[in-house]
Every structure is written in structure tokens, then in C-alpha cells.
Amino acid sequence: MIVTALLLGALALWGASRLTWFAEFRDGGVRGTILHRETGEQRATALVPLALLALAGVAGLVATGGWARRVLGVVLALAGLAAIWTGVAGVRFGGYADGLPVTEMLLGRGLAVVAGILVAAAGLAAVKGAGLATRLGARYAAPATRKKVRDPDAQLWEALSDGEDPTDARSGHSE
């Protein structure tokens, strides 16, 4: 679920960077009045880096565990808040001239806000569940090993100390 939210958030941030965020009519000299557009990437330069951070967060969350996953979760939550702030800052809902792509401008900002919510929620979920999810390669990690004793008699005494019956064939200590 966390990985899916990060992937969708990264995709939405990238999509928001491609949509029009600002448009106005300008004097084009001999061409007359022209429509000037700026994409989200031009207007809010943080969108693509935030999308890349969310994408890298997928690999980071899969590869880490414990406190490193918590730190990464906090970074992702802050990145999500930055995306929300980027989408909300400077938005206006009225006063547009006729002929401007108002729907596309509001859609681009709204997409950035939704992406920010997804990335922030994934970051907070990563912080909360850092100890529950397994990390990459955990299956192959060496288990905690007990102190190896080479002397067979010492192994029998160790088994007795641990509360096992060394004469029981199931315990693996009988000879």
C-alpha cells in the first residue's frame, strides 16, 4: 500500500508538472495579443524533484528497516507537505479573463495537492509501520547464532542448562 501510494504520488507530481499552471494574455507586438502559458515545471520547479524523491522513496523503503525507514518516512512526509504547499500557494479561483485554460490550471494544482497527500500519507505510514515490514534481504540474513561448543560433553551440559533432555532423540543431542 505504501509503495503504491508513493508510485501514484510520483506519477501525479510528474503529471502536474506537465499541465498549465499559469496563463495570461500578453502583447505580442506585430502578432497581436498572444496567450502566454507556463507549465508546472516552469512555475513550480520543485515538482519534478519531489516526484523523483517519491520514486526513490520506494526503493529506500524496500531496502531499509528500523530507524532508517523511520527517517525516510519523515523525509517523505515533509516532501508531501512541500508538494501540497506548492499546489496551494498562489492559487486563485476567480478573476480570470475569457479564453484562459482555467480548468487545466486548477487541475494541475489540484493534482499536485493530491500527490502531496499521497506522499505524505505514505511517509507517515512508513514511520508507523517501520518495525512491522520486512526489509530487502531479511530472508537471507544470518539468524542470531548461539555460541558453538566443540566438545560433545559440553554440548550435553549446555542442553541440560537450557532445560532440554539430551537423551531425547528429537533434541539432536543423543549419540
N, C-alpha and C positions, 0 to 999 in steps of 0.2 A: 504494500500500500504506500509506503514512504517513497519507494523508488518510482512508482507510477506517478505520484504527486510531483516529484521533482522533474520527471521527464515531461509531464504535461505543463508544468510551470516554465521550464526552459523553452518548450515549443511556443507557449503563449507569449513569452517575452520576446522571442525572435519574431513572431508574427506581429506583435505590437510595434516592433522597430521598423517594419516594412510599410505600415499604414501611415496615412497622412495625419500629422498632429497639429499642424498649423497651416493656415491658408489665408491669403489676403489678395485683394486686387491692387496692382501696382501700375504706375505709369511706365509703359514700355517704350516711350519715345515715339518713333515712327510706326511702331507696331500697334500703338494704342494702349488701351488698358489690358493688362495680362493677369492671369491668375498665378500667383507665386505659391508654391507648396513646399513644405518641409516635412520629411518623414520623421518617425520617432527616433530613428538613428541619428538624424541631424539635429533634432530638437532636444532630445534627452540621450546623451551619449552613453549613459550608464546601462542602457537596456541590453545591449549585446554582451558586455562583460558580465552582467548579472545572469544572463542566460547561460553563459559558459561556466560560471560558478555553480549554478544549479546542476548543470550536466556533470561537472567534476565532482559535485557532492554525491552523486550516485556512486561513483567509483570509490570515493572516500568512505562512505557509509558501509559499503560492502567489504572493504578491506580493513577497516578498523574495528575496534571494540573498546568497551570500557570508557575511561576518561577521554580518550582521543575522539571517540564517537560523540561524546557529550559536547566537547569543544567545537567539533564540526557542526553539530546540531545548533549551537548558539550562533555560530557564524552564518549558517543558512537562515536561521530565524531573522537575524539582523539584515541579511540580504533581501529577504522577503519584505521586511518593513521598508527598506530603501526603494524597492520596486513599487510598493503601494504609494509611498510618498511621491515618487516620480510621476506616477499616473494621476495623482490628485492635484499636485502643485500646478497652479496656473489654469486649471480648467474653468470654463465659464459656460453657462447654459443658455445664454441669451445674447442679443445684440449682434448677431451675425448678419452679414449682407446676403442678399439673394444670390444664389449661384455658387455658394461655397459648399464644399463637401462636409457639412456639419456632422452627418451620420458617421462618416468614416473617421473624423477627428475624435468624436466621442467614443466610438468603438475601439480605436487604438488605445486611448487612455483607460477605458474600461477593461480591456484585455490585459493591460499592464497591472491593474489593480487585482484582477482575478489571479493572475500569475503570481503576484506578490503574496496573496493569501495562501495559495497552494504551497509555495516555497517556505513561507513562514510556518505553516501548519506541519509540513514535513520536518522542518528543523526542530520544532517543539516535540513532535512525536519521536524523533531520533534521540532527543535529550531524555525524554521519559522512558523510552524502551531500550536505552543503551546497553543495559545488562542482560536483557532478555534475548536479543537476536544474536545468532552466531556470526562470527566473522569469517572472512575468507581464509581457508586453510585450517580452520579449527579442527576439522575432522582428522587431519594428519599431524596435529601437534602431539608431542610425546606426553603421555599421561604422567602424573606425579608418580615417580618410582620410589619404591621402598629401598632401604639400604640392603644391598645384596650381601649375603653371607655365604662364604665358600664352604665352610665346614658343615657337613651334613648333620653332625650332632648339634651344632649351634642353631641350625635351622629348626630342629625339633624343639629346642628350648624356646626359640622365638615364637614358634607356633603355640606352645603352651602359654607363653606370656600374653599372646594375643587372644587367648581363650579358645583356640581351636584344638581339636583332637588330632594329634599327629599320627595316630594309628588308624584313623578313618581313611579309607581308600579314596573317598571323594575329595578330601582336602589336598591330596597330591603330595603329602609328606611321608607316606609309608614307604618302606623299602622292601 
